[in-house]
Amino acid sequence: MFRMELLVSAIARLLAAVFFSVVLIVLTWAFVKVFLQPSASDPTIYFLKHALLVGGAASVGIIPAWWNTATPLVTNFKMALTVVIVSMLSSWVLNEIRGVETHYALFGGVHRVEVFSVRYMLEGMMAGAVIGGNLIGLGFYSYRGLIYREF
């Protein structure tokens, strides 16, 4: 049976989760970039570090939005753990599927080095983390709302 309250609540939670996760990703990434200055000689390690950073920050905004006080605590913790894992994985996977925009530049006038666009990488990772985490949160919330009438 279709429940309008469940739909309205899910849309409100989705909007809140998207907003807070994007804000937290931008703030966390800016803080880490300015104060910790992560660098890696290997691009793969660099991408993995940023995927963990972006996915973790997104999940901090997603989990409270989909947390349901009517649901048992164990189920909420399972949802939270799943959101963290999926946010991190989906940010990395979408970045790998999409690729990173690269350019070549001269270093020291003679060496050609590959330069990649951090903005392009961050856009892909943000989209992957926000979409992946919110789909998991929405799935848990919809299932508990439709089957157990918890919303």
C-alpha positions, 0 to 999 in steps of 0.5 A: 500500500502506498503511504504519502507520509513515507514518500514526503518523509523520504524526500525531506530526508533525501534533500537533507542528506544531499545538502549536508553531505555535500557541505561536509565534503567541501569543508572536510576536503578544504580543511585537509587540503589546507592543513594536512596537505596530502600527497602521494607519489602514486596516483592510485594511492592519491585517489584512494586517500581522497575516496576515503576522505570524500566517502567518510565525509559524505557518510557523516551527513547521510547517516543522521538524515536516514537515522530512524528512531523507530527502527531497532538500534542494531538495524540503524548501526547496520545501516550506518556501517553499510552507508560508510562502506558504500559511500567510500566504495562508490566514490572510488568506483565512479572516479575509476569508471569516469576517469580523470581529466589529464593534461600534459605540462612541461616541468623544468622546460624539458620533462613532460609530466601528466597533470590531472584535474583535481576539480574533475576528480572531486566532482566524480567522487562527490557524486559517487559518494552522495548517490551511493550512500543515499541509495543505501539509506533510502533502501533501508528507510523504505524497507523498514517503512513499507514492511514494518511501518516505521517512519 
